[in-house]
Structure formats: structure tokens, C-alpha cells
Amino acid sequence: MGFDHSLESGHPIPFHDTGIKRFIIEGKEFCGFESREQLEQWFLTKELKKMIKAGYKIVQIKGVITARGEKQVLFIPEKAA
């Protein structure tokens, strides 16, 4: 599975993602996806299947989006806000 962060892979670090453009992920922030479609653009179907088989789960988390990029979002989960 290719989970690297690079411009070439289409998985930019937040600084290189259009709309975020900052190096630091603040204390309670996490990287995530705003929609199922955004998640599926990041991971190939075969990668998602391998992750689910390995025990990973796709979950929806309520929270506050602090930065919105083209490929990902930064957010603070509701309980940590």
C-alpha cells in the first residue's frame, strides 16, 4: 500500500495542499477527509479493502474543520474542541 505524502503521489502534506498551506498541525488537530468521495480519491479501492481486512474502519467524526484543502481537511474532533 502506498501511503506516502508527496505531490507526485497525490497525497500532499497539508502545507502543499491547496487551501491549507501551513506546516504546523495544531495540538488537537487531525488530518481527515470531508467526504467519502475525498477518501476514495486518496486511497485506491484495493488499498481500502486491504485496510478493512486488516481491521481498520471508516468512521464519521463530528468536529470543527480548521483548514480545508483540495485533498484533505484538518479538524478538531468534537470531544477535544
C-alpha positions in Angstrom: 0.0 0.0 0.0 1.3 3.4 -0.8 0.6 5.8 2.0 3.4 8.3 1.4 2.8 12.0 1.4 4.1 13.6 -1.7 2.9 15.8 -4.5 3.7 13.1 -7.1 1.6 10.5 -5.3 -1.4 12.8 -5.0 -1.1 12.7 -1.2 0.3 16.1 -0.3 1.3 17.1 3.2 -1.1 19.8 4.5 1.4 22.6 3.5 1.3 21.5 -0.1 -2.5 21.0 -0.2 -4.3 23.9 -1.9 -6.2 25.8 0.8 -4.2 24.7 3.9 -0.7 26.0 3.2 0.7 25.7 6.7 3.4 23.5 8.1 2.1 23.0 11.6 -0.8 20.8 12.6 -2.0 22.4 15.8 -2.2 20.4 19.1 -5.7 18.9 18.9 -5.9 18.8 15.0 -6.1 15.7 12.9 -6.0 15.1 9.2 -9.0 13.6 7.6 -11.5 13.8 4.7 -14.6 15.9 4.3 -16.5 13.3 2.3 -16.5 9.7 1.3 -15.6 10.9 -2.2 -12.5 12.6 -0.9 -11.4 9.5 1.0 -11.8 7.4 -2.2 -9.7 9.9 -4.1 -6.9 9.4 -1.6 -7.0 5.6 -1.3 -7.4 3.1 -4.2 -10.2 0.7 -3.8 -7.7 -2.2 -3.3 -6.0 -0.2 -0.6 -9.3 0.4 1.2 -10.1 -3.3 1.0 -6.7 -4.3 2.5 -7.1 -1.8 5.3 -10.6 -3.1 6.2 -9.3 -6.7 6.1 -6.5 -5.6 8.4 -9.1 -4.3 10.9 -9.3 -0.6 10.0 -12.7 1.0 10.0 -14.0 4.0 8.2 -15.8 6.3 10.7 -17.5 9.6 10.6 -16.3 12.0 13.3 -18.1 15.2 14.3 -15.8 18.1 14.7 -14.7 21.5 13.7 -12.9 21.8 10.4 -10.0 24.2 10.9 -8.5 24.1 7.4 -9.9 22.8 4.2 -7.6 21.6 1.4 -8.3 20.2 -2.0 -7.3 16.6 -0.9 -7.9 16.7 2.9 -9.1 18.7 5.9 -7.6 19.4 9.2 -10.1 19.2 12.1 -10.6 19.1 15.8 -12.9 16.3 17.0 -16.0 17.5 18.9 -14.9 16.0 22.2 -11.5 17.7 22.0 -12.8 21.1 20.9 
